Amino acid sequence: MGKEVKMDIGRRLKNARDAIGYTLEKAEKESGIGASSLSEFENGKREPKFSQINVLAEVYKRSIDFFLTDKLPVEPVMLWRDGPGSQEEKKETEAEFRRLCQQYHKLELCTAEMRKAMLPQPDVTNADQFSWPQAELFARKVQKELCLGDIPSASLKKILEERYYVKIFHLEFSGSAISTVSEEFGPAVLLNSRNVAWRRNYDLAHELFHLLTWGIFRAKSKEPSENEDKLADSFASKLLMPDESLKQRIASMANEQGEARLEQLDDLAREFGVSLDATVYRVANLYRIRKEDTEKFLAAAKQLAKLHKSRESDKVKTLPERYCDLAQRALRDGRLSLMQFAKYMGISYKEAQEYLTDDEGFTDEEISIPVA
């Protein structure tokens, strides 16, 4: 290696360590490579062996390409919703999220399935001019363009993944969600798998607003303002509980005095895949209920929640279905080794071998079906 390349690797090793929030001592503990050696690698005084770069790539949750390619990729901005107090956990979670997104992107490339779809665009192009009514109008537009139906939470995640190729992962971490839009791998969302289903639904709708308005708000600031988050909340509520669907369901349950019991609204919240609080807020907004009455209903909703068992969260998988399908296709086509496949899928080498056993009768002969 020439001196220029060594210096470039040194800078990248330093960048990767800083990005994950590791001190030299922490990196030494995780990698088994001495802190003095790591410092010399970063300062260009010594050239790391390829095996050492490989170890550090694993520790820093980076691909080998990050250290060896000519062009240094631009680090994507990460937007947090209810992030952790620990900066170390924050950086480690971001690093793992970024690694999953980059692996997904590589699977798309090696299977020639690199696809992009234009997500709905807002009519407002200036962040300072984005108002709550416009956020609600945008939610209605998105609900129609994505064809989400009467109960949007039932299909939102699948449509975003399968039709618009948004990368959506689930991990256990301190926080609710992270969203990002990368020049390399496109739009992506990380959700907390420990959260109950209704919370994940709302977080996804909230983060979708950030994805759809990324070019508007991120041009102004890398961090979301309080107003931007409130707009995202308004958008999420409107998206998950469309006016027409909500009014029809409430009309069917209202008594002769035009009132609906709180228990009925709780059932409605479960049907729409949202919280009871969100439903009360949405109904109050829809029927223009006074603020003091709304607060009274919210207090009653909290009391009701204490009497009910916590909603059980349906189990979710870390990796999206499309990601897993592409990984299996890449393995069958010989574009991914068993070791790489195991790493991408987060399984053991022995478990990875079972995928080949299951595919013994599979033929890679191309089959076409006449459609015209």
C-alpha positions in Angstrom: 0.0 0.0 0.0 1.2 3.5 -0.7 1.4 6.2 1.9 -1.7 8.1 0.6 -3.8 4.9 0.9 -2.5 4.2 4.4 -3.4 7.8 5.6 -6.8 7.4 4.0 -7.5 4.2 5.9 -6.2 5.8 9.1 -8.7 8.6 8.7 -11.5 6.2 8.0 -10.6 4.1 11.0 -10.8 7.2 13.2 -14.1 8.3 11.6 -15.6 4.8 12.1 -14.5 4.7 15.8 -15.8 8.2 16.5 -19.1 7.4 14.8 -19.8 4.5 17.0 -18.7 6.4 20.1 -15.8 4.2 21.1 -12.6 5.3 22.9 -9.4 3.7 22.0 -9.7 1.6 25.2 -13.2 0.4 24.3 -12.1 -0.4 20.7 -9.1 -2.4 22.2 -11.5 -4.4 24.4 -13.9 -5.1 21.5 -11.3 -6.0 18.9 -8.4 -7.4 20.8 -6.1 -5.0 19.0 -3.9 -2.9 21.3 -4.9 0.8 21.8 -1.4 1.9 20.9 -1.6 -0.1 17.6 -5.0 1.4 16.9 -3.7 4.9 17.5 -0.8 4.3 15.1 -3.2 2.9 12.4 -5.3 6.1 12.7 -2.3 8.4 12.6 -0.8 6.6 9.6 2.3 5.5 11.4 1.6 1.8 10.8 -0.3 0.0 8.2 -3.0 -2.4 9.5 -3.1 -5.9 8.1 -6.2 -6.9 6.1 -7.2 -9.3 8.9 -7.1 -6.4 11.4 -9.2 -4.2 9.1 -11.7 -7.0 8.8 -11.9 -7.3 12.6 -12.3 -3.5 13.1 -15.0 -3.4 10.4 -17.0 -5.9 12.5 -16.4 -4.0 15.7 -17.3 -0.6 14.1 -20.3 -2.2 12.2 -18.9 -1.1 8.8 -18.3 -2.9 5.6 -14.8 -3.5 4.3 -15.6 -1.3 1.4 -15.8 1.7 3.8 -12.1 1.4 4.4 -10.9 0.4 1.0 -13.0 2.3 -1.7 -11.8 5.6 -3.1 -14.9 7.6 -2.3 -15.8 8.1 1.3 -19.6 7.9 1.7 -21.6 10.7 3.2 -22.9 9.8 6.6 -26.7 10.0 6.7 -28.5 12.2 9.2 -30.3 10.2 11.9 -33.5 11.6 13.3 -34.4 10.2 16.7 -37.8 9.9 18.4 -37.5 9.7 22.2 -33.8 8.9 22.0 -31.7 7.3 24.8 -29.9 9.5 27.4 -26.6 7.7 26.8 -24.6 9.0 23.9 -22.8 5.7 23.7 -26.0 3.7 23.2 -27.3 6.3 20.7 -24.2 5.9 18.5 -24.1 2.1 18.8 -27.8 1.9 17.8 -27.2 4.3 14.8 -24.2 2.2 13.7 -26.2 -1.1 13.8 -29.1 0.6 11.9 -26.7 2.0 9.3 -25.1 -1.5 8.9 -28.4 -3.2 8.3 -29.4 -0.6 5.7 -26.1 -0.9 3.9 -26.4 -4.7 3.9 -29.9 -4.4 2.5 -28.5 -2.1 -0.2 -25.8 -4.6 -1.2 -28.4 -7.4 -1.5 -30.4 -5.2 -3.8 -27.3 -4.5 -5.9 -26.1 -8.1 -6.1 -29.5 -9.4 -7.1 -30.1 -6.6 -9.6 -33.2 -5.5 -7.6 -32.2 -1.9 -6.9 -35.5 -0.2 -7.2 -36.8 3.2 -6.2 -40.3 4.6 -6.2 -41.4 8.2 -5.8 -43.1 8.7 -2.5 -45.9 11.3 -2.3 -44.6 14.8 -2.2 -46.1 17.7 -0.1 -47.4 20.8 -1.8 -45.5 23.0 0.6 -41.8 23.5 -0.1 -40.9 25.9 2.7 -40.5 24.6 6.2 -41.7 27.9 7.8 -44.9 27.7 5.8 -45.9 24.2 6.9 -48.9 24.5 9.1 -51.1 21.9 11.0 -53.9 22.1 8.5 -51.4 21.5 5.7 -50.0 18.5 7.6 -53.5 17.0 7.8 -54.3 17.7 4.2 -51.0 16.0 3.3 -52.0 13.0 5.4 -55.2 12.7 3.4 -53.2 12.8 0.2 -50.8 10.2 1.3 -53.6 7.9 2.5 -55.2 8.0 -0.9 -52.0 7.8 -3.0 -50.7 4.8 -1.0 -54.2 3.1 -1.2 -54.1 2.4 2.6 -57.9 1.7 2.8 -60.2 2.3 5.8 -57.7 0.9 8.4 -54.3 2.3 7.3 -52.3 0.7 10.1 -53.1 -2.8 8.7 -51.2 -2.1 5.4 -48.9 0.9 5.9 -45.7 -1.0 6.8 -46.2 -3.6 4.0 -46.9 -1.0 1.3 -44.0 1.1 2.3 -41.7 -1.9 2.2 -43.0 -3.8 -0.9 -44.2 -1.0 -3.1 -42.0 2.0 -2.2 -38.9 0.0 -1.0 -38.5 1.9 2.3 -36.2 -0.1 4.5 -37.9 -0.8 7.9 -36.1 -2.7 10.6 -36.9 -3.7 14.2 -34.4 -3.8 17.1 -34.5 -3.5 20.9 -33.1 -0.2 22.0 -33.8 2.7 24.3 -36.0 5.0 22.2 -39.0 4.7 19.9 -37.7 5.2 16.4 -35.1 6.5 14.0 -35.6 7.7 10.4 -33.0 8.6 7.8 -32.7 9.3 4.1 -29.4 8.3 2.6 -27.9 9.0 -0.8 -26.5 5.5 -0.7 -29.5 3.3 0.4 -32.5 5.6 0.4 -35.3 6.1 3.0 -35.2 3.9 6.1 -36.9 3.6 9.5 -35.8 1.7 12.7 -38.6 0.8 15.2 -38.3 -0.5 18.7 -39.4 -4.1 18.7 -40.2 -3.9 22.5 -43.0 -1.4 21.9 -46.6 -2.6 21.6 -48.1 -2.8 18.1 -50.1 0.5 18.4 -47.0 2.4 19.4 -45.0 1.0 16.5 -47.8 1.9 14.1 -47.9 5.5 15.4 -44.1 5.8 15.3 -43.9 4.6 11.7 -46.6 7.1 10.6 -44.7 9.8 12.5 -41.4 8.9 10.9 -43.1 8.7 7.5 -43.8 12.4 7.8 -40.1 13.1 8.3 -39.2 10.9 5.3 -41.7 12.6 3.0 -40.6 16.2 4.1 -36.8 15.4 4.4 -35.8 17.8 1.6 -37.8 20.6 3.2 -36.9 20.4 6.9 -33.4 18.9 6.7 -32.3 21.7 4.4 -33.0 24.0 7.4 -31.7 21.8 10.3 -30.4 18.3 11.0 -32.5 18.1 14.2 -36.3 18.3 14.2 -37.8 21.3 15.9 -40.7 21.0 18.4 -43.0 22.4 15.7 -41.8 19.8 13.2 -42.5 17.0 15.6 -46.0 18.4 16.3 -46.7 18.5 12.6 -45.5 14.9 12.3 -47.9 13.9 15.2 -50.8 15.7 13.5 -49.9 13.9 10.2 -49.7 10.5 11.9 -53.1 10.9 13.7 -54.8 11.9 10.5 -53.1 9.2 8.4 -54.0 6.4 10.8 -57.5 7.5 11.5 -59.0 9.0 8.3 -62.0 11.3 8.7 -64.5 9.2 6.7 -63.7 5.9 8.3 -63.6 7.3 11.8 -67.0 9.1 11.3 -68.6 6.0 10.0 -67.5 3.9 12.9 -68.4 6.4 15.5 -71.9 6.9 13.9 -72.5 3.2 14.1 -71.8 3.1 17.9 -73.3 6.4 19.0 -76.5 6.3 21.1 -79.7 8.4 20.5 -78.1 11.4 22.2 -75.2 11.3 19.8 -72.7 10.0 22.4 -70.2 7.2 22.3 -68.9 5.5 25.5 -65.3 5.6 26.3 -65.2 1.7 26.3 -66.4 1.9 22.7 -63.7 4.3 21.7 -61.2 1.9 23.3 -62.5 -0.8 21.0 -62.2 1.6 18.1 -58.6 2.4 19.0 -57.8 -1.3 18.9 -59.5 -1.6 15.5 -57.4 1.3 14.0 -54.2 0.1 15.7 -53.7 3.2 17.8 -53.7 4.2 21.4 -56.9 5.3 23.3 -55.3 8.7 24.0 -54.6 9.2 20.3 -58.2 8.3 19.5 -59.6 10.7 22.1 -57.5 13.5 20.7 -58.5 12.7 17.2 -62.3 12.5 18.0 -62.0 15.8 19.9 -60.4 17.4 16.9 -62.9 15.9 14.5 -66.0 17.0 16.5 -64.5 20.2 17.9 -64.8 19.3 21.5 -63.7 21.9 24.0 -60.2 21.7 25.5 -61.4 21.3 29.1 -63.8 18.5 28.1 -61.0 16.8 26.1 -58.7 16.9 29.1 -61.5 15.3 31.2 -61.9 12.5 28.7 -58.2 11.9 28.6 -58.0 11.6 32.3 -60.8 9.1 32.2 -59.0 7.2 29.4 -55.9 6.9 31.7 -58.1 5.4 34.4 -59.7 3.0 32.0 -56.2 1.9 30.8 -55.4 0.9 34.4 -58.3 -1.5 34.5 -57.3 -3.2 31.2 -54.5 -5.6 30.6 -51.7 -4.2 28.6 -52.0 -4.9 25.0 -49.8 -7.7 23.9 -47.3 -6.8 21.2 -47.3 -9.2 18.3 -43.9 -10.5 17.7 -41.9 -8.8 15.0 -38.8 -9.8 13.1 -35.7 -7.7 13.0 -35.3 -8.0 9.2 -37.9 -7.2 6.5 -39.3 -10.0 4.4 -37.9 -8.5 1.2 -34.4 -8.3 2.8 -34.6 -12.0 3.6 -35.9 -13.0 0.2 -33.0 -11.1 -1.5 -30.4 -12.7 0.8 -31.7 -16.2 0.0 -31.7 -15.4 -3.8 -28.1 -14.0 -3.5 -27.1 -17.2 -1.7 -28.7 -19.5 -4.4 -27.1 -17.5 -7.2 -23.6 -17.8 -5.6 -23.3 -14.0 -5.0 -23.2 -14.4 -1.3 -21.1 -17.0 0.6 -22.6 -19.1 3.4 -20.5 -17.1 5.9 -21.8 -13.8 4.5 -25.3 -15.1 4.4 -25.1 -16.1 8.0 -23.8 -12.6 8.9 -26.5 -10.8 6.9 -29.3 -12.9 8.4 -27.9 -12.8 12.0 -27.8 -16.6 12.3 -25.1 -19.3 12.8 -23.2 -20.9 10.0 -24.9 -24.2 10.8 -28.3 -22.5 10.5 -27.2 -21.0 7.2 -26.4 -24.4 5.8 -30.0 -25.5 6.4 -31.1 -23.0 3.8 -29.1 -24.8 1.2 -30.4 -28.2 2.3 -34.0 -26.8 2.0 -33.2 -25.7 -1.6 -31.7 -29.0 -2.9 -34.5 -29.5 -5.3 -34.4 -25.9 -6.5 -33.4 -25.2 -10.1 -32.0 -21.9 -11.2 -33.4 -22.4 -14.7 -35.2 -19.3 -15.6 -38.9 -19.8 -16.1 -41.1 -17.3 -17.8 -44.9 -17.2 -17.7 -46.7 -15.7 -20.7 -48.8 -12.6 -19.6 -49.7 -11.1 -23.0 
